[in-house]
């Protein structure tokens, strides 16, 4: 006997809060002050008012991914990792920025590795001009 139609819906979020909490915990544990800003369809973490990393979901797979600002010095080496890919919001890769796919951020050790690279680059990163 049917109880009526089954209504299925999905609450679409630009990022997963549990993943965001994992990233927040890294910065808190490191004692690094940070701010958050919703942008680029996700959540960006800013350190010293500069974008350090970002959190979003892959639109095609729904899988979490990290936007990592690692800088140009380690960029090419990081691309050798199978979980790292070019960041290409506009169709052109932006040197120094990577997307780290879910398989590369599953464990805390993996995630911390990428976040530490972002944090290491942050002092050299240029802040965006405020309007």
C-alpha positions in Angstrom: 0.0 0.0 0.0 1.4 3.4 -1.0 1.5 6.3 1.4 1.5 8.8 -1.4 4.1 10.2 -3.7 7.7 10.2 -2.6 9.1 13.7 -2.9 12.8 13.8 -3.3 14.8 17.0 -3.1 18.3 18.0 -2.5 19.5 21.0 -0.6 22.2 22.4 -2.8 25.0 24.0 -1.0 28.0 25.6 -2.7 30.2 23.7 -0.2 30.0 21.0 2.4 29.9 22.4 6.0 31.6 19.3 7.4 34.5 19.8 5.0 34.6 23.5 5.9 34.8 22.5 9.5 37.8 20.3 8.8 39.6 23.3 7.1 38.6 25.6 9.9 40.1 23.2 12.5 43.4 23.2 10.7 43.7 27.0 11.0 42.5 27.0 14.6 45.0 24.2 15.6 47.8 26.1 13.9 46.8 29.3 15.9 46.4 31.2 12.6 43.7 33.9 12.6 41.5 33.8 9.6 38.3 35.2 8.1 35.8 33.6 5.8 34.2 35.1 2.7 31.6 33.5 0.5 32.7 33.9 -3.1 33.3 32.0 -6.3 30.4 29.7 -5.5 32.0 28.5 -2.3 33.8 29.7 0.8 37.2 31.3 0.8 39.5 31.4 3.8 41.5 34.6 4.1 44.7 34.9 6.2 46.1 38.4 6.6 43.2 39.6 4.4 44.6 37.5 1.5 42.9 34.5 0.0 44.7 31.4 1.3 42.4 28.6 0.1 38.8 27.9 -0.8 36.2 25.2 -0.4 33.7 24.2 -3.0 31.8 21.2 -4.5 32.4 19.9 -7.9 29.2 20.6 -9.8 29.5 17.5 -11.9 30.2 15.0 -9.1 29.1 16.8 -5.9 32.4 15.9 -4.4 34.3 18.3 -2.2 37.3 20.0 -3.6 39.9 22.4 -2.2 41.0 25.5 -4.1 44.6 25.8 -3.0 46.7 28.9 -3.5 50.2 27.4 -3.4 52.1 30.0 -5.4 54.1 29.7 -8.6 57.2 28.2 -7.0 55.6 24.8 -6.1 52.8 24.9 -8.6 54.3 22.6 -11.3 55.5 20.1 -8.7 52.1 20.0 -7.1 50.5 19.2 -10.5 52.4 15.9 -10.4 50.0 14.8 -7.7 47.1 12.9 -9.3 44.6 14.7 -7.1 45.8 18.1 -8.2 44.4 19.9 -11.2 44.5 23.3 -12.8 42.2 25.9 -11.4 40.4 27.2 -14.4 37.2 29.1 -13.6 37.5 31.1 -16.9 38.8 28.3 -19.1 42.4 29.4 -18.6 44.5 28.0 -15.7 45.6 30.5 -13.1 49.2 29.8 -12.2 49.7 29.2 -8.5 46.2 28.1 -7.9 45.0 24.4 -7.9 41.9 22.4 -7.4 42.5 19.4 -5.1 40.0 16.7 -5.8 38.3 14.6 -3.1 40.7 11.7 -3.3 43.6 14.1 -2.3 41.8 15.5 0.8 40.1 12.5 2.4 42.5 12.0 5.3 43.5 14.7 7.7 47.1 14.2 6.8 46.3 14.8 3.1 44.2 17.8 3.8 46.8 19.3 6.2 49.5 18.8 3.6 47.7 21.0 1.1 46.6 23.6 3.6 50.1 23.9 4.9 51.3 24.7 1.4 48.7 27.4 1.2 49.7 28.8 4.5 53.4 28.7 3.6 52.7 30.8 0.5 50.4 33.3 2.1 53.1 35.7 3.3 54.3 36.2 -0.3 50.7 36.4 -1.8 49.5 39.7 -3.0 46.3 41.1 -1.5 43.6 42.1 -3.8 42.9 45.8 -4.2 40.0 46.9 -2.2 37.6 49.2 -4.0 
